[in-house]
Structure formats: C-alpha cells, structure tokens
Amino acid sequence: MFTTIITPRFLETDALGHINNTVLPMWFEAARDPVFRLFSPEMDTTNWKLMLASFTVNFHAETLYGTDVEIRTTISRIGNSSFDVHQECWQNGVKTVTGSTTMVHFSHSSKKSQPIPKNVLELMKQHPREE
C-alpha cells in the first residue's frame, strides 16, 4: 500500500466547511504518483506510458477542513495491459471517500495499449488491495 498525507487547504472547502466533492479526484490523482513512477520513474511526460480509462468516486462521510487526510492507494486488479487502482481517503480514523481508477499501459505514439512489463507487474503485486 502507498500512503500520502494531504493537508486540506481553505480554498478546497465549500460553504459548509466540507472539502468540495470536486477536490477528491485531484487528491486521488496526486496520490497515484507512486503508481505512475512504477512505469516512469523519472515522471518524464515526453515518454508517458499510461492512460486513464475511467474512475469512480464514492462518498461515505464528510471530509472536513482543518485536519490532515491519509490517502491509501493499492492495486486491486491487474490485467494484461490495464489495471485498477483502489484508493481510500481517511480522516480522524474514518474512511470518508473511496475511489477506483482503471489505468492502461499505453503507447501514445502508436495510440495502442501495450502489455504491462513483467518487472512492473512484480512491483505492482507488492501493493495489493487487502479486504
């Protein structure tokens, strides 16, 4: 599991003091950096190897301003060229949001998916989702 600590910023709140629902997908993407680095350790965008295919976000409780959150990131499914990333947002011991993202190992020059390299598969298997 990868973990990322995020300090909510005042500008990310709504009128009720909650973290705005549009912010969580951005936090989840920021917390996927370690997954991106499995494919592109240098984070070289001129040689990027991934494509986002879909994502879902489910809200379970309020996420509030004033307290850090922990984003937990795991790999929940690995296919031939695609995989799913499961993420959870925790604040004060409460799971407030979950998300799932499908990523594709992709060649931007040929515009086609590619099999996930074996060395990356082995690294991904070190971060499984545990129920």
N, C-alpha and C positions, 0 to 999 in steps of 0.2 A: 504494500500500500504506500502511495505517496501522500504526504500531508503538506498543506500550505496554510499558513496563518494569514488572514486578511483583517486589517483594521478598517471597519466601515467609516466612510467619510460622510460628513454632514450633507454634502451635495447629493449623496446617493439615497437620501431619505425622501419619503413623501410627506404630505401634510400631517399625517398621523404619527410620524416618527418611526415608521417601518422602513426597512430597506425596500426600495421600489422593486417591483417584480421584474423590471427590465434589466436590473443590475446583476441578478444571479447568473444568467448565461455568460456575462462577461467575466464574472469571478470564476465560473467553471472553466472557461477557456484559459484564463490566466493559470489556473491550477493544472491544466493539461501540459504545461511546458515540459515537465519531466518525461511525459509520453512522447512529445514531439522530439525531444533530444535522443530518444532511442533510435529514431530514424535519421535525424540530422543533428548530430552532437554540436555542431557549430551554429545551429539555428540560421543557416545560410538560406535566405529566401530566394536566391537565384538558382538554388538547386533543391527546392522544396519537394518532399516526397509524399505528402498527404493531402487528402481532400475530405472535407466534412460532407457526409451524405445526409445525416439527419440528427436531430436532437429533440429531446423532450425534457420538460422541467415540471416537477410536481411539488406543490407547496403543502407542508404538513403543519407548520406553526409559524408564528411571526418571527422574523429576523429583525432585530432592533439596532438602532444606533447606540454607540457608547460602549460596546463590548466586542472584543475580537471574535472572529469566527474561525473555525477549522474546516477546511475543505479536504475531504478524504477521497482519493482517486484510486480506482482499481480497474483491472481489465476483466470484464465479465464474460466476454466471448471472443474467441479467435477463429477466424475462418482462413481461407486460402489467401485472399487479398484484402479482406476487411476485418474489422474488429470493433467491439463495443467497449466503451469506457463508461463505468458506473461512478457517479460522484454523489457525495453527501455533504451538506452544509450542517455543521454542528455549532450551537451557541449555548453556553452555560449548561452543557450536558444534554441538550435537547436537539434531536435531529429536526431541523426546520425545513430543509429542502432536499430533494433528490433529483438527479438528472441522469440521462443516458444519451450518449453520443455515439453514432456509428461513423467510423473513420475508414477511409480506403487508402491503401498504399497505391500511389498513382504517379504516372509519368505525365507531367504537364506538357512535355514536348510531343509525345505521341497521343495524348489525350485518352489513355487507356489505363485500366487497373493493372497492377503487377503483383505477383506472389510476394508475400512478406518474406524477407530474407531469413534464413534459418538462425543466424546469430541474433537477430532482433526478436524472433519467436522465443528463443530461450530467455532473453531478458524480460519479455512481456510475461512469461509464465511465472516470474518471480513476484508478480503483483496481482494475484488472483483475487476475485471478489469472494469473500467468505460470508456466508449467511449467518 
